Amino acid sequence: MRERALDFTCAAQPMRVLFRPGAVPDAVPDEAALLALCRVLVLCDDHGLDTARAVAASLGDACAGLHAAWAGESPCGG
């Protein structure tokens, strides 16, 4: 069986963690602006769909989409 080569780029920026009751989804647009993000893809599993929808709505036009089938793994080790 031939192995498929992985080809990806992972750029991990310094982490910022925000702890505050009610921070999601209201703080997400401000955090996106702080990072100069103009398009944001919202990822969640099926358990976080309500929150993800609220985050996507709070982003407005900056929301690039909502993917609700995330399996919790990424090339960056998520």
Order of alpha helices (4+ residues) and beta strands (2+ residues): alpha-alpha-beta-alpha-beta
